[in-house]
Amino acid sequence: MNRAFGKKRFTYRIGCGMVNRIEQEKGMDEIRKAFYMDADEFVERYDRLLDVYR
C-alpha cells in the first residue's frame, strides 16, 4: 500500500477500506491470500474496490 499511496495516514485508511471490501466480497480466505501477494498483483487485483470511494 505504501508503494501505491505513500506513507501517510491515508495509506492506512485506504488499506483498511480495501481489507473490509475484500472480506465483504470474497471472505476471510481471500484476505489471507491477499497478505501474501506481490504488491503489483495486489493492486492489480483489488484496485477496483476503490471505485466505491470515488
N, C-alpha and C positions, 0 to 999 in steps of 0.2 A: 504494500500500500504506500509506503514512503516513496518508492520509486515512481508511482503513478501520481501521487497527490502532494508530496512534500512531507516535511517532518513536523508539521504544526498540529494543533488540536483538531483541525479539520480532518486530518488523516484518520485520527481515532474515530471521529464521528461517522465518517464515510464507511470505515471498516465495520463498525457496529451495525450500521444500517444494512450493509451488504450481508453480514452474517445472519441478521434477522430475516432478511428476504430469502436467503438460501434455505434457511430452516423452514420457513413458511412454504416455499415451493417444492423443495426436494427432501427435506427431513434431515435429521441429525447425522445420518451416514454420509450424506453429501458434504456436510461441514467438515467431518473428519477427513474426507478425501481432499477438500479444498486446502486444508492446512499443509498438506504435503506436496501441493502442486508448485511447479515453477511459476515465478511471478508473471511471466508473459502469458502462460497458459491460463492462470487465474484471471487476469484482466480480460483476456480474450473471451473466456467462457462466461464471466459474470458481469462484465461491463453493462450489459443490457439491463441489469437490475437497477442501475442508477437512473434509468429513464423515468422511473416513477417520481423521482425527486426533481425532474427538470420542468 
